[in-house]
Amino acid sequence: MEGAKSMKTEFPRAIQVEPLEDYCLKIKWDTGETLSVDLGERIKKNFSLKGLLDPKIFSKVHIADQGTTIEWMDAEFGADNVYAWSREQGGGTSHEMFFSWMNRNGLNLDSASSALGMSRRMIAYYRCGRKNIPKHVWLACLGWEHLHNSRRKAKNAA
């Protein structure tokens, strides 16, 4: 929370999940989107998730904790992470990418709002994944970061 101006925003919640072939899931979100995500590489790289490589076990996926978790019997992923991965795999910008941009640049809701010329509320929606981040907004983030870093380097060189 960021002082008196803080607002409650929630990450997207999963409503329905369907296992697909090759360790993919099709998930309906409370944002109105239905997105697919490939979990194959994440499962293969994590020893504790190796059991999910069995198609019979993988097919037992379900939603838990009021849509905040995608889980199997002994394994789980946070729904907000899965949502971010599905956005990124689909070529979009995720709330995790946006949040990382804010952190890298030491920005809070107010300063990010000022940097992008957008409302604080919209920045909060982007930060938690409640609203999709349009390509032009993400490009503005990258452009702002480039200019900000160039100015910082020039100032340090002087």
Secondary structure, 3 states (H helix, E strand, C coil): CCHHHCCCCCCCCEEEEEECHHHEEEEEECCCCEEEEECHHHHHHCHHHHHHHCHHHHCCCEEEHHHCEEECCCCEEEHHHHHHHHHHHCCCECHHHHHHHHHHCCCCHHHHHHHHCCCHHHHHHHHHCCCCECHHHHHHHHHHHHHHHHHHHHHHHC
